[in-house]
Amino acid sequence: MIMSSIDILRRALALIVLGVVAVSAHALPPQPVAPVTLPNGGHGVDGPFFPHNRANAVAPTTGSTLQQQAQNRVESRLGANSVLGNGSSITKAQAQSNGLGFIAKHFDEIDTAHSGRVTLNDVRQYLQQHQQ
């Protein structure tokens, strides 16, 4: 197919117009920008990713406070409404199937009587021995 001279001129004209627009947009002088005054004398950006009122960082807990928090977590997780509630005992397989990974991992150390079952009191004793 041979292109006619009119088709060649149309395509060339389109490229020339595109080039002129690109060059003229690039050659514009910079526009002045009005100064921004933030409300309440604020500094920086405020929004969902840079909240103005950020929560204070929580200091890491140590010592007896940390031990108390760990004990509270154990009691809430293994208390009356769990598989170890009401004096029940569980096997290593039951600990694994109920999401009690810590107990399953340390089961042999917790089961000092080597009975194949542990109670909540056994877990408490193990935790107290390893807190010191």
C-alpha positions as CSV (number, residue, x, y, z in Angstrom):
1,M,0.0,0.0,0.0
2,I,1.3,3.4,-0.9
3,M,0.2,6.3,1.2
4,S,-1.1,9.4,-0.6
5,S,0.6,12.7,0.0
6,I,-2.6,13.9,1.8
7,D,-2.3,11.0,4.3
8,I,1.4,11.8,4.9
9,L,0.6,15.4,5.5
10,R,-2.2,14.6,8.0
11,R,0.1,12.3,10.0
12,A,3.0,14.8,9.9
13,L,0.6,17.7,11.0
14,A,-0.6,15.6,14.0
15,L,3.0,15.0,15.1
16,I,3.9,18.7,14.6
17,V,0.9,19.8,16.7
18,L,1.8,17.3,19.4
19,G,5.4,18.5,19.5
20,V,4.4,22.2,19.7
21,V,2.0,21.5,22.6
22,A,4.7,19.6,24.5
23,V,7.3,22.2,24.0
24,S,5.0,25.1,24.8
25,A,3.8,23.5,28.0
26,H,7.4,22.9,29.1
27,A,8.4,26.4,28.4
28,L,5.8,28.1,30.6
29,P,7.2,30.3,33.4
30,P,6.6,29.0,36.9
31,Q,3.4,30.2,38.5
32,P,3.5,32.0,41.9
33,V,2.0,30.0,44.8
34,A,0.1,31.6,47.7
35,P,1.6,30.9,51.1
36,V,-0.3,28.4,53.2
37,T,-1.3,29.1,56.8
38,L,-2.2,26.0,58.8
39,P,-5.0,26.1,61.3
40,N,-4.2,26.5,65.0
41,G,-0.5,27.2,64.2
42,G,0.0,23.7,63.1
43,H,3.1,22.5,61.3
44,G,3.3,19.8,58.6
45,V,0.6,17.7,57.1
46,D,-2.5,16.5,58.9
47,G,-4.6,13.7,57.6
48,P,-5.2,10.0,57.9
49,F,-1.5,9.1,57.4
50,F,-0.1,12.0,59.4
51,P,-2.7,12.5,62.2
52,H,-2.4,15.8,64.1
53,N,-3.2,14.1,67.4
54,R,-1.0,11.0,67.6
55,A,-1.2,8.6,70.4
56,N,1.7,8.6,72.8
57,A,4.1,5.7,72.5
58,V,3.6,3.0,75.0
59,A,6.6,2.4,77.2
60,P,7.7,-1.3,77.3
61,T,6.9,-3.0,80.5
62,T,9.4,-4.9,82.5
63,G,9.8,-6.7,85.8
64,S,6.8,-7.3,88.0
65,T,4.4,-5.4,85.7
66,L,5.4,-7.6,82.8
67,Q,4.9,-10.7,84.9
68,Q,1.5,-9.5,86.0
69,Q,0.4,-8.9,82.4
70,A,1.6,-12.3,81.4
71,Q,-0.3,-13.9,84.3
72,N,-3.4,-12.0,83.4
73,R,-3.1,-13.2,79.8
74,V,-2.7,-16.8,80.9
75,E,-5.7,-16.5,83.2
76,S,-7.9,-15.0,80.5
77,R,-6.8,-17.5,77.9
78,L,-6.9,-20.6,80.2
79,G,-9.4,-19.6,82.7
80,A,-12.9,-20.9,83.4
81,N,-14.2,-20.9,79.8
82,S,-11.3,-22.9,78.3
83,V,-10.3,-26.5,78.0
84,L,-8.3,-26.2,81.2
85,G,-11.2,-24.6,83.2
86,N,-12.8,-26.2,86.2
87,G,-9.8,-28.4,87.0
88,S,-9.7,-30.2,83.7
89,S,-6.5,-31.7,82.4
90,I,-5.4,-32.0,78.8
91,T,-3.0,-34.1,76.7
92,K,-0.3,-32.7,74.4
93,A,-2.4,-33.4,71.4
94,Q,-5.4,-31.6,72.9
95,A,-3.2,-28.6,73.7
96,Q,-2.0,-28.5,70.0
97,S,-5.6,-28.8,68.6
98,N,-6.9,-26.1,70.9
99,G,-4.3,-23.5,69.9
100,L,-2.3,-23.7,73.1
101,G,1.1,-23.8,71.4
102,F,3.1,-22.7,74.4
103,I,1.7,-25.5,76.5
104,A,2.2,-28.0,73.7
105,K,5.8,-26.8,73.1
106,H,6.7,-27.0,76.8
107,F,4.4,-29.9,77.7
108,D,7.1,-32.3,78.9
109,E,8.5,-29.6,81.2
110,I,5.1,-28.7,82.5
111,D,4.1,-32.4,83.1
112,T,6.4,-33.0,86.1
113,A,4.4,-36.0,87.2
114,H,4.9,-37.6,83.7
115,S,1.2,-38.5,83.6
116,G,0.7,-37.4,80.0
117,R,-1.8,-34.7,81.2
118,V,-1.5,-31.2,82.6
119,T,-3.8,-29.0,84.5
120,L,-4.1,-25.2,84.8
121,N,-2.3,-25.5,88.2
122,D,0.6,-27.3,86.5
123,V,0.9,-24.5,83.9
124,R,0.8,-21.9,86.7
125,Q,3.6,-23.7,88.6
126,Y,5.7,-23.9,85.5
127,L,5.2,-20.2,84.8
128,Q,6.1,-19.2,88.3
129,Q,9.2,-21.3,88.3
130,H,10.4,-19.7,85.1
131,Q,9.6,-16.1,86.1
132,Q,12.3,-16.0,88.7
